[in-house]
Amino acid sequence: MSAPNPEPGDHESEAYESSHEHLSSSGDEEATVGETEDLLGLFSEHDDGEYVDEVDEVDDDYDEDGNEEEEENEDDDEFMDAIGHGMELEVVFEELASDFAGPANDQPEAEAEAGDEADAAEQSLQSRVLRVVGGRAGATYLTYRQILTLLRGQDPSHFIFDDDADEGDLWSTRRRRQPPDPNRFPKVPSEEGRKLMESGVFGAFDAREPDRKRLARRILDRELGLGNGVDRSMNQHLMAQQMIPSTKPEMIIHYDDPVCCGQFSDDGNFFYACVKDYRVRMYDTSNPYNWRHYKTVTYPFGQWTLTDADLSPDNKWLAYTSLQSSVCFAPTDPNDKGDPYSLDLGDTRHQAGWRFQGSFSIFSVRFSGDGRSLVAGTGADSIVVYDIERRQSIHHVVGHHDDVNAVCFADKLSPHILYSGSDDCTIKVWDTRSMGDNREAGAFVGHIEGLTYIDSKGDGRYILSNGKDQSMKLWDLRMAMSTARYEELDPSRVTRVREHMYDYRWEEYRDNNWFKHPHDNSLVTFRGHKIQRTLIRCHFSPPGSTNSRYVYSGSADGFVYVWNLDATLAGKIDVKSVTKGVRPGARLGHHDGRDWMTLVRDVGWHPNAPLLVASAWNGPNLNGGTASVHSFNESEEDEAEPRMGISVNEQLVANVF
């Protein structure tokens, strides 16, 4: 299966995750070419012959090599503008009698009867014409979401023609359903989360809250050496918990393209930023407040964007991927000037039929704890475990019913237990020692839309996930559903067939569509952020700089959200406000009066210092990118060098773009 190309007619930022369309409907999920062409005829001529609009060919926005042309495509906005000014469309549904075809029979009489029935059905061909009118009060119309349904080749009858309507009523636009329970959302603060906070597993707990000592008082206690050893250790941990980075940035690094992801090494000595231009920038951060750029490496022949990256346990190698089956490896040593090399995970001895022949997209990649193998999540609905030393696949398992967007190992010290998160709304647990039978060791269910990311705490027990249902969830491995129980309940059927449908790349999520999964086995659910347009990431906060106290996530609204374990908000960093308008002459494309937008796709928290980096998309069309450095500051005043808020290019040169 070849990696998918970006879809036509989309904005560059909207098509960034072009192969991640997770749709749920009760109809068939695949449309034939003929059906698609018929539906594209939606944009046809008016009754009076006046031409209304046109659907471009599939490759209009791309050159012969499949690369995106420089000119920005504004079809979606032009379409919506036209709708708002009263554009009329005509949608024609042709229906054949459902019972015209008789059973297969070799007898001449049966064939004659079938022929007669077919002739009768042909004569009774019905055409229902539904006029779509926008901008007229009281007029019947289709919503933008419903028109997208038509263009995708899916059956629109469930929202256009209500089976329960009267025979003459052909204009019902959607089924009526009971209003959802306003109390269905998870309780905040979470009781389970509060128990975790008090258990000590997620850092020290101060029972005197909310009468906690201020940070300045704790520093004084430390300097005076007050209390015994236990008290001093507790005081140090609580100090770390109170130093959440603030909005005002130390530095903003600007890129000409969106930043896919960025993380610190485990020792905090360097930071890498993966950018959509297939290049990874590496920075020396041994002094977290005075960075130095030292290397840029490229993914050769990448497709559309870089998707993920991970450091080897010894920090000597960086593995990074694109929408292809090859993984690139680059040395992190600043003195090693050699070119990266690649391994093709698609060239495997463990192919299981036609679907693995050739290339596939890789959305996620991770090193094992011993550094000898890789695990990858693919667009072939599969998980690949690859032996780096032998350069061959150990396992290639179709473990899901949709794209595998994220993978990770449960324990940094063990290469055996791993997790996979998919657009089929499930997280599955795998044991590499028993993957030969293609069966998972356990499963987590609870998300009602596809997963965008999963992160392990590294203790072999807790895992965190982000979902397109606008929620983040915390899980405990001990509560995983067994394989037998999973097969008995078939819990994924809840999310396979639904009345609503949601495409996270373009649409706003409607809270009315949210419901609690009946078999949810998560511990805590966190809400408030926005998961849209791309695979936004979430993480556990590091033990060194935060005492493992928090969980955090990027967001499509331009903020970094930091939560306590009880799902209450501990901090919120406004990346959008500090990146707006700070780069003169930015190559961000034509904005046509649009407002500035920022989407935080990934956040890396320094393992030792109270500092984090927000990797973001920026601009009126989200064509640019930034990595903004935020540190803890009790005051907005700048007290040291280098000064705060400085804007630099990717080489860390100020005011040169």
VOROTI-361270 format. One line per 2 residues: number of its first residue (from 0); for each residue x, y, z of C-alpha. Coordinates in pm, 1 decimal. Example, Ala and Ser with C-alpha at 12.3 -4.5 7.8 and 13.67 -1.06 7.14 Angstrom:
2
0) 1230.0,-450.0,780.0 ~ 1367.0,-106.0,714.0
# end
This chain:
657
0) 0.0,0.0,0.0 ~ 158.2,327.4,-104.6
2) 158.8,627.0,120.4 ~ -134.7,858.7,58.1
4) -98.2,1190.7,-114.3 ~ -249.5,1511.4,25.4
6) -610.3,1558.0,-72.5 ~ -692.8,1826.7,-327.9
8) -866.4,2148.4,-243.0 ~ -744.1,2155.1,117.2
10) -538.7,2422.5,278.3 ~ -181.0,2315.8,336.4
12) -226.8,2302.5,709.9 ~ -555.1,2112.9,686.9
14) -404.4,1841.9,469.6 ~ -99.6,1797.5,691.6
16) -236.1,1467.5,821.0 ~ -392.0,1384.5,485.1
18) -424.2,1014.5,544.6 ~ -595.6,1050.3,883.9
20) -962.6,1078.4,799.3 ~ -1151.1,888.9,1068.0
22) -1516.7,878.7,973.7 ~ -1796.4,687.0,1138.1
24) -2118.1,608.9,959.9 ~ -2371.8,333.1,936.2
26) -2323.1,297.7,563.4 ~ -2048.1,141.6,355.8
28) -1716.9,316.2,419.2 ~ -1584.1,270.5,67.7
30) -1716.1,425.4,-250.1 ~ -1653.0,299.6,-597.3
32) -1487.7,523.6,-852.5 ~ -1813.5,554.6,-1038.6
34) -2003.6,660.0,-727.4 ~ -1740.1,920.2,-648.4
36) -1757.3,1064.1,-998.3 ~ -2136.3,1079.6,-977.4
38) -2119.3,1263.4,-646.7 ~ -1866.0,1507.9,-782.3
40) -2138.9,1600.8,-1024.7 ~ -2301.6,1778.7,-731.8
42) -2140.3,2098.0,-856.5 ~ -2327.1,2115.8,-1183.8
44) -2511.0,2370.4,-1389.4 ~ -2794.8,2581.6,-1260.2
46) -3151.2,2541.5,-1384.8 ~ -3099.9,2838.9,-1612.1
48) -2770.1,2699.0,-1742.2 ~ -2552.2,2940.2,-1549.8
50) -2239.2,2773.6,-1423.2 ~ -2204.7,2770.6,-1045.6
52) -1881.0,2603.3,-944.0 ~ -1643.0,2334.5,-1045.6
54) -1460.8,2052.1,-873.3 ~ -1098.7,2044.9,-984.5
56) -923.3,1732.1,-1093.8 ~ -759.1,1530.5,-815.8
58) -409.8,1655.1,-892.0 ~ -481.3,2019.7,-976.5
60) -293.9,2146.8,-672.0 ~ 17.8,1943.6,-743.4
62) 280.0,1929.5,-1013.3 ~ 377.6,1621.0,-1211.1
64) 598.5,1498.8,-927.8 ~ 318.6,1513.3,-673.2
66) 456.1,1823.1,-497.2 ~ 228.5,2097.8,-380.5
68) 227.6,2406.5,-599.3 ~ 312.6,2740.3,-448.0
70) -28.7,2894.1,-509.6 ~ -257.6,2854.1,-209.4
72) -583.8,2677.0,-276.3 ~ -881.0,2855.5,-127.8
74) -1163.1,2633.4,-259.9 ~ -1315.2,2561.3,80.9
76) -1343.8,2926.2,178.2 ~ -1472.2,3032.5,-162.5
78) -1735.2,2760.6,-138.3 ~ -1848.2,2877.7,204.2
80) -1850.7,3240.7,91.5 ~ -2071.2,3144.6,-199.8
82) -2305.8,2952.6,29.2 ~ -2334.6,3260.3,246.9
84) -2441.0,3473.0,-50.8 ~ -2725.8,3254.5,-165.9
86) -2560.7,3013.2,-408.3 ~ -2802.3,2741.8,-522.1
88) -2698.5,2383.7,-587.3 ~ -2901.4,2100.7,-726.0
90) -2857.1,1749.1,-585.8 ~ -3016.5,1464.6,-781.6
92) -3073.6,1124.0,-618.9 ~ -3166.1,842.9,-852.0
94) -3339.0,549.8,-686.9 ~ -3416.6,214.3,-839.0
96) -3684.7,-12.0,-700.8 ~ -3515.8,-225.4,-440.3
98) -3675.2,-550.2,-542.0 ~ -3633.3,-555.1,-921.0
100) -3361.4,-821.9,-927.3 ~ -3482.7,-1175.2,-881.5
102) -3273.1,-1459.6,-742.4 ~ -3007.6,-1615.1,-962.1
104) -3159.8,-1905.6,-1150.5 ~ -3056.9,-2096.0,-1459.7
106) -3418.5,-2172.7,-1560.8 ~ -3542.0,-1979.2,-1865.3
108) -3870.2,-1896.1,-1692.8 ~ -3688.8,-1743.2,-1397.1
110) -3471.5,-1538.4,-1631.0 ~ -3777.9,-1411.6,-1812.7
112) -3945.3,-1314.3,-1488.2 ~ -3630.4,-1135.4,-1371.0
114) -3615.5,-951.6,-1701.8 ~ -3975.5,-840.1,-1671.8
116) -3912.5,-713.9,-1318.8 ~ -3602.2,-525.7,-1433.7
118) -3799.7,-360.9,-1714.9 ~ -4067.5,-261.5,-1470.6
120) -3809.7,-118.7,-1234.5 ~ -3646.9,75.7,-1514.8
122) -3980.1,231.6,-1604.2 ~ -4038.8,323.0,-1241.5
124) -3706.4,504.5,-1206.0 ~ -3755.7,787.4,-960.7
126) -3557.8,1110.0,-944.1 ~ -3579.9,1317.4,-634.8
128) -3446.0,1667.4,-672.3 ~ -3338.1,1847.4,-361.7
130) -3258.8,2213.4,-401.8 ~ -2982.9,2339.2,-177.4
132) -3025.8,2706.1,-97.8 ~ -2792.6,2905.8,126.2
134) -2863.1,3239.9,285.3 ~ -3242.6,3241.8,249.8
136) -3460.4,3248.9,553.1 ~ -3684.8,2948.3,580.4
138) -3526.1,2767.5,282.8 ~ -3438.4,2401.0,298.6
140) -3063.5,2342.9,268.6 ~ -2783.7,2098.1,328.9
142) -2513.6,2181.9,578.0 ~ -2146.7,2195.8,483.9
144) -2094.2,1868.3,671.0 ~ -2367.8,1698.3,469.4
146) -2219.2,1816.4,140.8 ~ -1881.2,1680.0,248.8
148) -2057.9,1349.1,308.2 ~ -2178.5,1351.2,-51.1
150) -1833.3,1426.9,-185.7 ~ -1682.1,1142.1,16.0
152) -1908.9,895.8,-157.1 ~ -2101.7,797.4,153.7
154) -2473.7,726.1,176.3 ~ -2648.5,1055.6,266.1
156) -2997.3,913.0,292.6 ~ -2982.8,878.6,671.3
158) -2982.6,1255.6,711.5 ~ -3163.5,1371.3,395.9
160) -3458.2,1134.5,370.2 ~ -3590.8,1043.8,710.5
162) -3745.4,697.5,703.4 ~ -3988.7,802.0,974.2
164) -4112.1,1107.5,785.0 ~ -4444.0,1122.1,606.8
166) -4451.1,998.7,249.0 ~ -4474.7,1349.1,110.8
168) -4207.9,1492.6,337.6 ~ -3878.0,1458.8,153.1
170) -3708.5,1756.3,312.9 ~ -3608.1,1630.8,657.2
172) -3235.6,1713.1,691.2 ~ -3144.5,1505.7,993.5
174) -3291.5,1254.6,1231.7 ~ -3432.7,1380.6,1554.3
176) -3277.5,1236.2,1866.4 ~ -3307.8,1290.2,2236.1
178) -3091.5,1570.6,2379.1 ~ -2783.2,1430.6,2553.5
180) -2752.1,1421.3,2928.4 ~ -2578.2,1743.8,3038.4
182) -2419.0,1553.7,3328.5 ~ -2256.2,1286.8,3110.8
184) -1910.6,1448.2,3112.2 ~ -1647.6,1320.4,3357.7
186) -1656.5,1476.4,3702.2 ~ -1390.3,1736.6,3783.8
188) -1205.1,1703.2,4013.0 ~ -1171.6,1331.4,3952.1
190) -1186.3,1112.9,4260.8 ~ -957.0,852.6,4104.8
192) -714.0,1123.6,4005.2 ~ -715.3,1263.3,4358.0
194) -625.9,920.2,4494.2 ~ -331.6,904.9,4253.1
196) -211.7,1247.8,4367.3 ~ -220.9,1137.4,4730.4
198) -57.0,800.4,4662.0 ~ 290.1,941.5,4598.4
200) 320.5,768.4,4260.3 ~ 292.6,1104.9,4087.6
202) 515.8,1308.1,4314.2 ~ 510.0,1434.3,4669.3
204) 176.8,1539.2,4815.7 ~ 128.8,1836.0,5047.4
206) -170.9,1758.8,5269.4 ~ -185.2,2124.4,5376.9
208) -329.0,2240.0,5046.5 ~ -461.6,2495.2,4977.9
210) -252.6,2651.8,5258.3 ~ 72.4,2567.9,5082.2
212) 387.6,2761.5,5140.3 ~ 484.8,3004.3,4869.6
214) 788.0,2921.8,4661.8 ~ 994.9,3201.6,4817.3
216) 931.1,3056.3,5165.7 ~ 1033.3,2708.2,5050.4
218) 1356.8,2845.3,4906.5 ~ 1426.2,3014.4,5239.8
220) 1360.9,2687.4,5426.2 ~ 1602.4,2510.6,5194.8
222) 1875.3,2769.0,5240.3 ~ 1835.7,2761.0,5618.3
224) 1839.3,2380.2,5619.6 ~ 1519.3,2360.1,5823.7
226) 1367.5,2021.4,5909.2 ~ 1506.1,1671.8,5895.8
228) 1611.8,1482.7,5584.4 ~ 1259.5,1377.1,5496.5
230) 1129.8,1732.1,5535.6 ~ 1406.3,1874.7,5318.4
232) 1343.8,1617.0,5045.1 ~ 971.1,1687.0,5054.8
234) 1038.5,2060.5,5037.8 ~ 1259.5,2017.3,4729.9
236) 997.2,1811.2,4547.9 ~ 720.7,2059.9,4625.0
238) 938.8,2343.9,4497.5 ~ 972.3,2165.3,4163.2
240) 596.1,2120.0,4142.7 ~ 533.7,2492.2,4184.3
242) 760.3,2601.0,3898.0 ~ 528.7,2566.5,3598.6
244) 657.3,2766.6,3297.4 ~ 473.9,3087.6,3212.8
246) 346.8,3241.7,2890.6 ~ 617.9,3503.4,2832.4
248) 883.8,3325.8,2623.3 ~ 1258.0,3322.5,2671.9
250) 1306.5,3283.1,2296.1 ~ 1103.8,3215.4,1981.3
252) 1267.3,3016.5,1701.5 ~ 1102.8,3075.8,1363.0
254) 1082.8,2830.4,1073.8 ~ 945.1,2863.8,721.2
256) 733.4,2550.5,765.8 ~ 522.5,2397.3,1044.3
258) 706.2,2214.9,1323.1 ~ 597.5,1852.2,1347.0
260) 749.2,1765.4,1684.4 ~ 1030.2,1860.8,1922.6
262) 1174.2,1698.5,2233.4 ~ 1472.6,1715.5,2469.3
264) 1711.5,1428.0,2520.4 ~ 1675.3,1239.9,2849.6
266) 1974.6,1424.3,2994.2 ~ 1855.8,1762.1,2863.9
268) 2176.3,1830.4,2673.5 ~ 2015.2,1876.3,2333.7
270) 1683.5,1942.4,2166.4 ~ 1563.8,1836.7,1820.7
272) 1292.1,1996.5,1606.6 ~ 1134.3,1805.7,1314.5
274) 995.9,2041.2,1050.6 ~ 767.2,1979.1,756.9
276) 1050.9,2059.6,511.7 ~ 1200.2,1710.4,585.5
278) 1478.1,1857.2,798.0 ~ 1559.9,1800.5,1163.9
280) 1743.2,2075.9,1352.4 ~ 1954.6,1980.3,1654.2
282) 2045.4,2226.5,1930.2 ~ 2293.7,2212.0,2215.9
284) 2089.5,2285.6,2530.1 ~ 2345.1,2194.1,2796.4
286) 2273.3,2549.3,2915.2 ~ 1892.5,2552.0,2880.8
288) 1886.0,2932.1,2873.2 ~ 2157.3,2973.6,2608.1
290) 2105.0,2742.1,2311.1 ~ 2342.5,2667.7,2023.3
292) 2246.0,2520.4,1685.3 ~ 2497.4,2257.4,1577.0
294) 2345.8,2030.9,1311.5 ~ 2068.1,1992.7,1052.8
296) 1990.6,1656.2,892.8 ~ 1753.0,1572.7,608.0
298) 1511.9,1292.4,526.9 ~ 1584.3,1216.1,157.8
300) 1284.6,1174.9,-71.7 ~ 1035.5,1242.2,207.3
302) 663.9,1252.7,138.0 ~ 447.0,1546.2,251.8
304) 604.1,1589.5,596.2 ~ 808.9,1438.0,874.3
306) 582.4,1240.7,1103.7 ~ 782.8,1138.8,1411.7
308) 1126.4,1103.3,1569.9 ~ 1284.6,926.3,1867.1
310) 1623.5,912.2,2035.1 ~ 1810.4,589.7,2106.7
312) 1854.9,511.3,2478.4 ~ 2221.1,620.1,2465.2
314) 2124.2,945.2,2283.1 ~ 2369.0,867.4,2001.6
316) 2114.0,816.5,1723.4 ~ 1797.5,992.5,1615.8
318) 1540.3,789.8,1420.7 ~ 1291.7,996.8,1217.5
320) 1017.3,912.6,969.1 ~ 799.4,1043.8,688.9
322) 493.6,905.6,511.7 ~ 703.8,620.5,377.1
324) 815.2,281.0,502.7 ~ 1178.8,386.8,556.3
326) 1321.1,506.5,887.3 ~ 1618.6,744.5,873.1
328) 1898.4,735.5,1134.2 ~ 2122.7,1034.2,1201.8
330) 2409.9,1054.6,1452.6 ~ 2363.9,1322.3,1718.3
332) 2738.0,1372.7,1771.2 ~ 2822.1,1725.6,1648.4
334) 3157.2,1599.8,1518.4 ~ 2998.9,1326.9,1304.3
336) 2933.6,1485.8,966.3 ~ 2825.3,1164.6,794.5
338) 2501.4,1139.6,600.8 ~ 2200.4,968.6,758.4
340) 2126.9,611.2,658.9 ~ 1787.4,445.9,627.6
342) 1621.5,109.2,688.8 ~ 1316.9,3.8,490.4
344) 1065.5,-156.6,724.4 ~ 854.1,-251.9,424.2
346) 1121.1,-489.5,296.7 ~ 1024.8,-765.9,537.0
348) 1013.4,-1143.1,547.9 ~ 693.3,-1130.3,749.0
350) 453.8,-1005.1,486.6 ~ 98.1,-1124.3,533.8
352) -55.3,-1105.9,190.2 ~ -97.9,-826.8,-60.9
354) -138.2,-538.1,183.2 ~ 229.2,-527.9,284.0
356) 377.1,-549.2,-61.5 ~ 560.0,-226.7,-133.7
358) 558.7,86.1,78.6 ~ 338.4,207.0,362.9
360) 322.7,521.1,572.8 ~ 487.7,535.3,915.1
362) 315.6,762.8,1165.4 ~ 504.0,672.1,1482.0
364) 839.9,516.4,1572.2 ~ 1009.9,425.9,1902.4
366) 1334.2,261.8,2015.0 ~ 1314.4,-29.5,2254.9
368) 1468.4,3.2,2599.3 ~ 1781.6,-188.4,2496.7
370) 1817.5,6.4,2169.1 ~ 1828.4,-310.2,1959.0
372) 1487.8,-284.8,1797.1 ~ 1228.2,-39.3,1673.8
374) 849.8,-44.1,1684.1 ~ 651.3,149.1,1424.3
376) 281.9,228.1,1372.5 ~ 175.9,228.5,1006.4
378) -94.5,335.7,766.4 ~ -147.4,-33.3,687.4
380) -330.2,-72.7,1022.3 ~ -25.0,-260.6,1149.3
382) 254.1,-265.6,1406.0 ~ 608.3,-344.7,1292.1
384) 878.7,-467.1,1530.7 ~ 1216.5,-440.2,1357.6
386) 1553.4,-582.6,1460.9 ~ 1810.9,-310.4,1389.5
388) 2117.6,-534.5,1417.5 ~ 1983.6,-807.2,1186.3
390) 1806.0,-551.0,967.3 ~ 1487.2,-749.0,936.1
392) 1136.0,-745.1,1068.4 ~ 1061.0,-960.5,1370.2
394) 683.5,-903.9,1363.2 ~ 443.9,-727.8,1129.4
396) 96.2,-757.0,1274.7 ~ -231.8,-614.4,1146.6
398) -352.0,-532.2,1494.1 ~ -613.8,-265.2,1424.1
400) -893.0,-175.6,1183.7 ~ -750.8,165.6,1094.6
402) -427.2,366.3,1088.8 ~ -193.6,308.8,1383.2
404) -107.6,667.6,1476.6 ~ 105.5,605.1,1785.2
406) 320.6,336.8,1946.3 ~ 541.0,324.4,2256.9
408) 706.9,80.7,2494.6 ~ 566.8,41.2,2845.4
410) 902.8,36.0,3023.5 ~ 1222.3,211.4,2918.7
412) 1425.2,-80.3,3054.6 ~ 1228.7,-356.7,2880.0
414) 1186.2,-436.4,2507.5 ~ 885.6,-664.7,2555.7
416) 560.8,-480.7,2644.0 ~ 441.9,-216.7,2401.0
418) 126.4,-19.5,2323.5 ~ -39.5,88.0,1997.0
420) -307.6,354.3,1948.7 ~ -524.9,369.0,1638.9
422) -795.3,552.8,1453.7 ~ -1020.4,259.0,1541.3
424) -1047.1,422.4,1887.6 ~ -859.0,147.1,2075.2
426) -525.7,107.2,2252.2 ~ -383.6,-242.3,2239.5
428) -119.7,-404.5,2457.5 ~ 135.6,-634.1,2294.2
430) 402.7,-868.3,2423.7 ~ 679.8,-904.6,2166.0
432) 745.3,-1256.2,2295.6 ~ 399.6,-1372.7,2186.0
434) 311.7,-1155.6,1885.9 ~ 354.3,-1448.9,1649.5
436) -12.8,-1545.1,1686.3 ~ -120.0,-1192.6,1586.1
438) -319.9,-1149.9,1905.8 ~ -294.0,-863.7,2150.9
440) -226.4,-926.5,2519.5 ~ -492.6,-676.7,2626.8
442) -684.8,-366.4,2523.4 ~ -803.9,-27.7,2645.9
444) -1131.8,123.4,2526.6 ~ -1289.0,454.9,2617.0
446) -1213.5,701.1,2338.1 ~ -1503.8,745.5,2095.2
448) -1292.3,896.9,1816.3 ~ -950.4,800.2,1684.3
450) -635.7,834.3,1892.0 ~ -367.9,1086.3,1796.7
452) -91.4,999.0,2044.3 ~ 5.2,776.4,2336.2
454) 282.9,824.3,2591.9 ~ 412.6,587.4,2856.7
456) 522.2,704.0,3199.9 ~ 808.7,458.6,3159.4
458) 723.9,259.0,3471.9 ~ 550.2,-28.4,3293.4
460) 216.0,70.6,3439.9 ~ 66.3,405.4,3336.6
462) -10.9,530.2,2987.0 ~ -155.2,857.3,2854.8
464) -351.1,909.8,2531.6 ~ -494.3,1194.8,2324.8
466) -810.4,1142.1,2119.5 ~ -1004.9,1323.3,1850.6
468) -1303.6,1319.0,2087.5 ~ -1132.3,1620.7,2249.9
470) -1020.9,1425.8,2553.8 ~ -701.6,1293.4,2706.0
472) -711.3,975.2,2915.8 ~ -494.0,811.5,3178.6
474) -480.1,429.9,3189.9 ~ -343.5,164.9,3423.8
476) -202.2,-153.5,3267.6 ~ -358.2,-357.1,3548.8
478) -703.1,-252.6,3423.3 ~ -649.1,-358.7,3061.9
480) -924.7,-570.9,2912.4 ~ -813.7,-927.9,2844.5
482) -813.3,-1066.1,2491.4 ~ -1094.4,-1309.5,2571.8
484) -1306.0,-1037.2,2727.7 ~ -1238.6,-802.9,2436.2
486) -1349.8,-1063.5,2183.9 ~ -1657.1,-1146.5,2391.5
488) -1777.0,-786.0,2431.6 ~ -1657.6,-649.5,2095.4
490) -1647.2,-301.1,2255.3 ~ -1532.4,-132.0,1935.5
492) -1876.9,-183.1,1780.6 ~ -1987.5,120.9,1981.5
494) -1761.8,343.5,1774.2 ~ -1794.5,159.9,1441.9
496) -2161.2,249.7,1385.2 ~ -2286.0,593.9,1484.2
498) -2533.1,849.6,1358.8 ~ -2285.6,1136.3,1359.1
500) -1959.6,1168.5,1170.5 ~ -1660.6,1388.3,1240.1
502) -1356.4,1479.9,1032.1 ~ -1105.2,1635.7,1267.5
504) -908.1,1799.2,987.2 ~ -1180.8,2050.7,897.8
506) -1465.1,2038.1,1144.6 ~ -1529.1,2170.5,1491.0
508) -1617.1,1892.4,1733.9 ~ -1974.4,1910.0,1864.1
510) -2003.8,1830.0,2233.6 ~ -2352.9,1697.3,2168.7
512) -2187.4,1400.6,1998.3 ~ -1977.3,1311.9,2301.8
514) -2085.1,1019.5,2516.9 ~ -1922.1,797.3,2773.7
516) -1808.7,468.0,2627.1 ~ -2003.4,188.8,2802.2
518) -1685.6,-17.6,2846.6 ~ -1448.1,267.2,2935.0
520) -1162.3,124.9,3144.5 ~ -959.2,445.2,3180.9
522) -872.4,599.5,3517.8 ~ -904.7,974.6,3453.7
524) -1035.7,1182.6,3162.1 ~ -897.7,1531.6,3093.3
526) -1084.5,1785.0,2880.3 ~ -1059.2,2147.2,2772.8
528) -803.5,2138.0,2491.3 ~ -876.6,2103.9,2118.2
530) -759.8,1810.3,1903.8 ~ -806.3,1921.3,1545.0
532) -628.4,1935.2,1208.6 ~ -334.7,1712.1,1307.9
534) -212.6,1444.1,1549.4 ~ -161.9,1657.6,1860.2
536) 56.0,1506.4,2133.5 ~ 39.5,1466.2,2509.7
538) 297.7,1369.0,2773.5 ~ 371.7,1299.2,3137.9
540) 574.7,1574.2,3300.7 ~ 935.1,1472.2,3382.5
542) 1031.8,1354.8,3732.8 ~ 1334.9,1584.3,3762.3
544) 1186.7,1924.8,3686.2 ~ 825.3,1865.0,3796.8
546) 838.8,1569.9,4038.1 ~ 615.6,1379.6,3787.7
548) 322.3,1585.5,3906.3 ~ 143.2,1679.1,3584.9
550) 19.5,1569.7,3245.0 ~ 15.6,1814.4,2956.0
552) -82.1,1853.8,2590.5 ~ -65.3,2084.3,2293.1
554) -387.9,2219.7,2148.6 ~ -534.6,2349.3,1823.6
556) -639.2,2673.9,1995.5 ~ -275.3,2780.8,2042.8
558) -236.2,2693.3,2412.8 ~ -35.1,2444.3,2615.9
560) -256.4,2281.6,2880.8 ~ -111.6,2146.5,3205.8
562) -336.7,1938.2,3432.9 ~ -315.8,1797.4,3781.7
564) -390.2,1426.0,3805.6 ~ -742.1,1502.2,3929.6
566) -820.2,1668.2,3591.5 ~ -812.3,2022.8,3730.6
568) -614.5,2274.6,3529.9 ~ -273.5,2355.2,3680.8
570) -148.7,2591.3,3410.5 ~ -219.3,2730.0,3066.0
572) 43.9,2881.7,2835.2 ~ -74.9,3114.8,2559.9
574) 156.8,3042.5,2265.4 ~ -71.4,3213.4,2015.2
576) -49.6,3558.1,2174.2 ~ 329.5,3560.1,2204.7
578) 398.3,3441.4,1848.7 ~ 155.0,3673.5,1672.1
580) 322.6,3942.2,1466.0 ~ 672.9,3896.9,1607.7
582) 835.3,3791.5,1281.9 ~ 867.7,4071.7,1024.2
584) 844.8,3971.3,659.4 ~ 742.3,3615.4,741.3
586) 677.9,3377.7,448.2 ~ 334.6,3280.0,569.4
588) 133.1,3304.7,250.0 ~ -165.9,3519.6,157.0
590) -400.8,3564.7,447.2 ~ -691.9,3747.0,276.5
592) -780.2,3921.5,600.1 ~ -776.2,3607.8,811.4
594) -686.0,3622.4,1176.0 ~ -359.3,3488.4,1308.9
596) -376.8,3120.4,1400.2 ~ -151.9,2903.1,1613.6
598) -169.0,2527.8,1668.5 ~ 59.0,2365.5,1927.2
600) 132.5,2015.3,1798.1 ~ 394.0,1899.6,2049.4
602) 543.6,2015.5,2378.5 ~ 880.6,1911.9,2521.3
604) 945.3,1969.3,2893.0 ~ 1310.4,1993.3,2999.1
606) 1403.3,1700.6,3228.3 ~ 1594.1,1914.4,3479.6
608) 1498.7,2281.8,3439.0 ~ 1156.1,2450.5,3477.9
610) 1135.1,2510.2,3104.4 ~ 936.1,2375.1,2809.5
612) 928.8,2418.9,2431.4 ~ 605.3,2446.2,2233.6
614) 639.8,2321.8,1873.7 ~ 371.8,2496.8,1671.8
616) 217.8,2589.0,1339.2 ~ 161.5,2962.9,1288.2
618) 16.6,3218.2,1051.7 ~ -312.6,3304.0,883.7
620) -288.2,2975.6,690.8 ~ -76.7,2784.7,945.1
622) 206.7,2774.4,689.7 ~ 485.9,2875.6,924.9
624) 627.7,2726.7,1240.4 ~ 780.4,2820.5,1573.5
626) 951.2,2658.7,1868.2 ~ 887.2,2891.4,2162.0
628) 1085.8,2846.2,2483.0 ~ 888.9,2913.1,2803.2
630) 1038.3,2906.5,3152.2 ~ 915.6,2960.6,3505.1
632) 900.1,3330.2,3599.6 ~ 735.2,3477.9,3904.2
634) 758.9,3820.7,3745.0 ~ 711.8,3948.0,3391.0
636) 1017.4,4170.9,3431.7 ~ 1333.3,4067.0,3249.4
638) 1614.7,4025.8,3499.4 ~ 1898.8,3856.7,3310.4
640) 2075.7,3798.2,2979.7 ~ 1993.1,3699.5,2717.1
642) 1681.9,3913.0,2725.6 ~ 1341.0,3747.2,2716.5
644) 1119.1,3734.0,2410.7 ~ 1396.4,3743.2,2150.7
646) 1301.1,3619.7,1801.7 ~ 1559.4,3418.5,1608.3
648) 1578.3,3210.6,1292.3 ~ 1650.1,2837.5,1286.1
650) 2024.0,2907.8,1317.7 ~ 1947.3,3112.1,1633.3
652) 2048.4,3437.6,1464.8 ~ 1838.2,3729.9,1582.2
654) 1640.1,3946.4,1339.9 ~ 1764.1,3763.7,1028.1
656) 1491.4,3580.5,835.2
# end
